[in-house]
Amino acid sequence: MPHNFFAFINRMRYIERWSLMRSSVRENIQEHSHMVAVIAHALGLISRDIFGRECDPNELAAIALYHDASEILTGDLPTPIKYHSRSIKAAYAEVESLACKKLLNTLPVELRSSISDLLSAEVDKERYELVKAADKISAYIKCIEERKAGNNEFLSAEAATLKILKASPREEVSYFLENFLPAFELDLDALGTIADEAL
């Protein structure tokens, strides 16, 4: 009997984000999840290697890769709707939980507990905070990219997201904002190419 889980995961590319916004460059949840995983891994490294905390960056990256997997079945509900009220937020959380259960049931029984740990919103507070922060940083980077492309549609989202990030109590977030975020404002020439190394 074939197991459908990874075929479902492959369909993340068909779920577009920012459905209420006019985007210069479209973004799907597969692309988004990859970037969130990269940033979550970075936050884990910062936590462990800069601030000396016990942290597994690889685990954070894996959680981030699957953090929007339920949207394969639910679609990407726009944030203003998802968080409009407690009752809507709770109802959507229930729908997400059902979607995750459906996905888990498409795996061999032997793999379900391991993947369940990655799909679960019930991860411990430490890991949850860092993955959520990576998600926000990824959204902020998207806003920067849209502004750089001359699209003013994301200016309000950019300001609101930066405010949330700056209010984060996590030192790892502040470190990333200070040390890595400015580079996202640069073009390729300013970032440097392989030719620069030959000079």
N, C-alpha and C positions, 0 to 999 in steps of 0.2 A: 504494500500500500504506500503510495507516495505521500510525503509530508510537505505541506504547502507553506510552512513558515517563511523560508528564505525567498520564495517566489513572491510572497506578500511584501517582505522587506524591500525587494527589488522595485516594487511599485511606488515606493516613496517619491520617486522622481516625478510622478504624475500629480502630486498634491502641491499646488502652488500656495505660497505664503503671501501675506499683504493683499488679500483679495479686495479690500475696500480702497486701496491706494493705486495711483497710477505710477507704475515703476518704469524706470529707464531700462533696467535689466531685471528680468524675472528671476525669482528665486523659488526653488522647490524645497520640500522638507529633507530630501536626501542631501542636497548641497548644504543646507542650513545645519543639519545634524553633523556633517563632517566638520564644519567650522566650529561648532559648539564643542565637539570632541577635542579638537586641537587646542582650543582655549581652556577647556576644563583640564586637560593634561598639563597645560602651562601653569594654571592656577595651582594644581597639585604639586608641580615641581617647585613653584615659588613657596608654597606652604611648607614643603619638606626641606628644601635646600637653602632657602633664604631665612625662613622664620623658625626652622628646627622643629616643626610639628610632625607628628606621626601621620603620614598620608600616603596613599597608593595612587599615584598619578594615572597608572594604567587602568585601574578600576574606574576612576572618574571618567576617563575617555570612553570606556565601554558603556557606562551608564548614559553618557551624553549621546553616543551613537544611536541608542534606542529611545531617547527621552520623548520623541514625538511619534513613536511607532504606532500608537493608537490612532493617529490621524489618517493612517492608511484606510481605516474603516469609517472614521467619523468625519474626515475632512478637517481643514484648518478653520476653526471657528474664530472670527475676528475678536481681538482682545476686548474692544469696547462692549461686545455682546457677552463674551465669556465671563467678564467680571462686573457686569451691570448690577447684579444683586447677589446676595448670599444664596438665595434659592436657585438662581440660574447657575451659579458657580457649583453648588452642591449637585444639581441635576447633571451638569456636564461632567463632573468628576465621576458620577455613577456610570454615565455612558462610556467614559474613558476606561473605567475599570472593566466594564463588560467587553469592550473592544480588546483589551489586553488579555482577558481570559480566553476570548475567541482565538487570538493569535497563539497563545500558549498551547491550546488544544490541537494546534496543527503541527506540534513537535512530537517526536518520540518521547514517551514518558520519562525515559532516563535523562533527557536534557531539560525538562521543564523547570525544575527547581533552580538550576543555574541561570536560565534566561529570565525566570520570574524575578530574581533578585535585581536584574537590570531593568526590567519593565516597571517595577513597583514604584509607586509614589511614596511608599513607606520606608524608603532608605533612611538611614540615620541623618540627623540634623546637619552634621558636619558636611557629609557628602552632598546632601540636598542643596545646602546653601551655595556650595561652590559650583555645582552644575547649573543651578538657577542663575548665578552670577555670570557664568559663561554664556548662557542663553541671552541674557541682557546685553552683554558686551557684543555678542554677535549681531544682535538687533541694532545696537548703536553703530557698529561698523557699516551695516547696510545703509543706515541713514546718512553716514558720511559719504559713502559711495554715490548715493543718489544726489546729494548736494553738489558733490564734485562734478557730476554729470549735468548740472544745471537744472535739476528737478527740485523745485521748492515744495513739492507735495509732502516731503518728509521732515520739514523744518520743525514743526510742532512735536512730532514724535522724537526727533533728535534731542530737542531741549528737555522733554519730559524724561527720556531714557537716561540722559546724562545726569539729571538731577537725582534719579533713583540710584545710579551707580555711585555718585559722589557721597550719597547718604549711607552707603553700605558700611556696616561695622567691620567688614572683613579686610584685614591688612593686605591680603593677597590681591584684592580688587584694586585698592589704592596703588599698590606697586605696579600692577599691570597698566593701569590708566596713566601713571606717571612715566613708565619706562618703555612701554610698547605701543600705546595708542597713538602718540604723535606721528609715528611712521605711516599710519594709514592715511594721513593727509598728503603724503608725498606722491609724486608721479614716478614712473619707472626710472627716468634719468636721475632723479634725486635719490631714489633707493639704491641705484647702482646696478650694473650688469656685470657679467663675467669678463667683459672687455676691460672693465676698470681694474681688475686684478692684474692685468698684463702690463699696466702702466708703471 
